[in-house]
Amino acid sequence: MTLKEAREGKEYIIQSIKTDDEELNSFLFSLGCYSGEPITVVSHLKNSCIVSIKDGRYNIDNQLAEAIII
């Protein structure tokens, strides 16, 4: 299941991130978004979703949310 399909308020564990962009992988890693880390969808918006990773909240677009496998 991808992050875009996740239910709001439920904590999931990131299984993998499917992207070929190394710069994007490095950016996500700096946010704490990598395999084995818990992630929670706070809310779904029209073209993005708000997620909670560690102590931060981030707004990610739907294309990136589809690349995060939970």
Secondary structure, 3 states (H helix, E strand, C coil): CEHHHCCCCCEEECCEECCCCHHHHHHHHHHCCCCCCEEEEEEECCCEEEEEECCEEEEEEHHHHHHEEC
